[in-house]
Amino acid sequence: MIWCGLDIATEFSEALSSRFDTVSETPVGSKPDIFFLCSESTHALCLSFIDDCVGGIPESHILAIPDGEDAKNLTVCETIYSWLQNNQAQRHSLLINIGGGALCDVGGFCASTYLRGIEFWNIPTTLLAMVDASVGGKTGINLGHYKNYIGTFTQATHIFITPHWLKTLPPAEILSGWAEVIKHAILLGGKAWAQVQQPIPNTNDHQAWLSILEWNIKIKSRIVNADFEEKGERKLLNLGHSIGHALESWSLDQGTPIPHGNAVAWGLVIETALAIDLSPLKEDTKSLHEQLSAIVKRLFIPIHFTQDNIAALMNFIKADKKNQQNNLLFSLAYAPGNCQFNIAVSPEDVIQILNDYVGQAD
Ligand SMILES: NC(=O)c1ccc[n+]([C@@H]2O[C@H](COP(=O)([O-])OP(=O)(O)OC[C@H]3O[C@@H](n4cnc5c(N)ncnc54)[C@H](O)[C@@H]3O)[C@@H](O)[C@H]2O)c1
């Protein structure tokens, strides 16, 4: 169940009471089977609100793990598994993930593997997690600098999405999520594509955000429901990600990580440049590339890499999970609302397009 609205306090506490069938005198938050996982930031910024909703959570049932990518590794998973075990979490226990995409990814992964799987709910607190990471059932951690290499396909049974949390998000994190909003707008075309050409709404404008969140959740859910395990259509959600993930992994490798959304935004630009020659609708693809470049240049700082870095980037591109045998398979946009998956591209064409980007970015 995905809920998107403003009164999360009522919705969340009612769902929890109904899950645990509570007698009214017992605060639902103190039930021994509920575990709250947050990051250091969401512990400081979001937990007290949730704590008030559920009438108090015992300290032992709250775990704060590092913020961001630092949490997406096996060491942190072991901390989470041990915390659950030390507090007698059982098969019927519930893990509630409160945080951004990284927290939802690692929390979902641990829930889906602890005791071969316990139920988990997501309360996404970043824009990216609201429109993307918390929805769709992909859980995961990184393997070294290879992003999301270990994971499961397991759906959160409840997801509570509200623009309420956006007000404390740093502008860079709003931008990071906006890249996925742009990706969804390319998939949808029409009004959604027109909307992302407009300025990003102020975080106080809850009505504007509700409408944006709703169409994002709708397109993501529609594609996920059609192809949960990414055998086909779901690969469309990887638009911009073959190159975006490579940029992200490479920057992590260099010790200067760039935000996921920034990498995806430039991945979308570079991949639409690549799509022009392969497209049956060359003029439309060219126009999409130009409009997209204008949006991305206006909002996102450029990513700098040189010709010397292209071999390393190609290694990450070749490791992309969408590839089959030695073939590079991309999802490409030909026009807003017209995108295809499993498009074979030659490594030479990718190298050429990365070289062109170096030339233009300098
Ligand atoms: N599973 C999926 O389908 C999927 C899809 C897209 C991305 N992802 C993953 O999501 C991750 C990126 O997610 P993200 O962009 O949310 O970054 P993030 O999870 O790293 O969060 C960014 C920062 O914002 C902080 N934060 C969270 N909520 C906040 C709030 N309300 N106010 C202030 N600060 C807050 C976090 O603690 C962190 O420091 C990547 O690891 C990516 O691989 C997963």
The ligand as an ORCA input file, in Angstrom:
! r2SCAN-3c Opt
* xyz 0 1
  N      16.002      0.958     -4.493
  C      15.795      1.736     -5.517
  O      14.941      1.472     -6.366
  C      16.611      2.985     -5.649
  C      16.268      3.943     -6.625
  C      17.018      5.108     -6.696
  C      18.066      5.323     -5.825
  N      18.375      4.387     -4.894
  C      19.466      4.601     -3.952
  O      19.126      5.706     -3.115
  C      20.319      6.289     -2.626
  C      20.240      7.789     -2.716
  O      19.123      8.210     -1.963
  P      18.971      9.728     -1.465
  O      19.200     10.633     -2.609
  O      17.716      9.788     -0.724
  O      20.245      9.948     -0.570
  P      20.567      9.512      0.931
  O      19.737      8.404      1.369
  O      22.042      9.362      0.965
  O      20.142     10.814      1.755
  C      20.805     12.022      1.524
  C      21.114     12.742      2.835
  O      19.928     13.371      3.322
  C      19.743     13.047      4.697
  N      18.309     13.191      4.962
  C      17.352     12.261      4.805
  N      16.133     12.802      5.032
  C      16.343     14.084      5.376
  C      15.477     15.159      5.710
  N      14.137     15.031      5.686
  N      16.021     16.363      5.997
  C      17.384     16.530      5.960
  N      18.245     15.564      5.638
  C      17.726     14.349      5.339
  C      20.306     11.665      4.777
  O      20.528     11.255      6.072
  C      21.586     11.813      3.944
  O      22.592     12.439      4.654
  C      21.468      5.704     -3.428
  O      22.140      4.775     -2.636
  C      20.765      4.999     -4.587
  O      21.484      3.872     -5.034
  C      17.669      3.234     -4.792
*
